[in-house]
Amino acid sequence: MAQNQHTAGAFDIRNIIGGLIGVYGVILTFMGIFGDKELDKTGDVNANLWAGLVMLVVGVAFLAWARIRPVVVPEQQDEKSQEDAG
């Protein structure tokens, strides 16, 4: 990537989605570890723990995707420079 190109950075929607899913994943993981597991309601599966771990993986995948393939924001050209060129 050229140095004069700008990326969306923190405003890339993948960063926002990945961060939110990651936060919810952390909360669910902690609830699965420390909270009431209610295993009789879920068929002896700790649903909060597994859902939290999956959400953490998905959140990290979104953040990695945004880091590996950033959105390049096109440069805006002045109207005067466009008239000179054309």
C-alpha positions as CSV (number, residue, x, y, z in Angstrom):
1,M,0.0,0.0,0.0
2,A,1.4,3.4,-0.9
3,Q,2.1,5.8,1.9
4,N,-0.1,8.6,0.6
5,Q,-3.3,6.4,0.7
6,H,-5.6,6.8,3.7
7,T,-7.5,3.9,5.3
8,A,-10.8,4.0,7.2
9,G,-9.0,3.0,10.4
10,A,-11.2,3.0,13.5
11,F,-14.3,4.0,11.5
12,D,-14.2,0.8,9.5
13,I,-17.5,-1.0,10.3
14,R,-15.7,-4.3,10.7
15,N,-13.7,-2.8,13.7
16,I,-17.0,-1.7,15.3
17,I,-18.7,-5.0,14.7
18,G,-15.7,-7.0,15.8
19,G,-15.3,-4.9,19.0
20,L,-19.0,-5.3,19.9
21,I,-19.1,-9.0,19.3
22,G,-15.9,-9.4,21.2
23,V,-17.2,-7.5,24.2
24,Y,-20.4,-9.6,24.3
25,G,-18.2,-12.7,23.9
26,V,-16.1,-11.7,26.9
27,I,-19.3,-11.1,29.0
28,L,-20.9,-14.4,28.0
29,T,-17.6,-16.3,28.6
30,F,-17.3,-14.9,32.1
31,M,-21.0,-15.7,32.8
32,G,-20.4,-19.3,31.5
33,I,-17.4,-19.7,33.9
34,F,-18.6,-17.8,37.0
35,G,-22.4,-17.6,36.6
36,D,-25.2,-20.0,37.2
37,K,-24.8,-22.6,34.4
38,E,-28.5,-23.9,34.4
39,L,-27.3,-27.1,32.7
40,D,-30.8,-28.8,33.1
41,K,-32.3,-26.2,30.8
42,T,-29.7,-26.6,28.0
43,G,-29.3,-30.4,28.0
44,D,-26.1,-30.4,30.1
45,V,-24.3,-27.9,27.8
46,N,-22.8,-24.7,29.2
47,A,-24.5,-22.5,26.5
48,N,-23.1,-19.2,27.8
49,L,-19.5,-20.5,27.8
50,W,-19.7,-21.9,24.3
51,A,-21.6,-19.0,22.8
52,G,-19.1,-16.6,24.4
53,L,-16.1,-18.5,23.0
54,V,-17.7,-18.6,19.5
55,M,-18.4,-14.8,19.7
56,L,-14.8,-14.2,20.8
57,V,-13.5,-16.1,17.7
58,V,-15.9,-14.2,15.4
59,G,-15.0,-10.9,16.9
60,V,-11.2,-11.6,16.5
61,A,-11.9,-12.7,12.9
62,F,-13.6,-9.4,12.1
63,L,-10.8,-7.4,13.6
64,A,-8.2,-9.5,11.8
65,W,-10.1,-9.0,8.5
66,A,-10.1,-5.3,8.9
67,R,-6.4,-5.3,9.7
68,I,-5.4,-7.6,6.8
69,R,-7.5,-5.9,4.1
70,P,-8.1,-2.3,5.1
71,V,-10.6,-0.1,3.2
72,V,-8.7,2.5,1.3
73,V,-10.4,5.9,1.3
74,P,-10.0,7.7,-2.1
75,E,-8.4,11.1,-2.1
76,Q,-10.7,14.0,-2.9
77,Q,-9.4,16.3,-5.7
78,D,-10.2,20.0,-5.9
79,E,-12.5,21.1,-8.7
80,K,-9.7,23.3,-10.0
81,S,-7.2,20.5,-10.4
82,Q,-9.8,18.4,-12.2
83,E,-10.5,21.3,-14.6
84,D,-6.8,21.7,-15.3
85,A,-6.4,18.0,-16.0
86,G,-9.4,17.7,-18.3
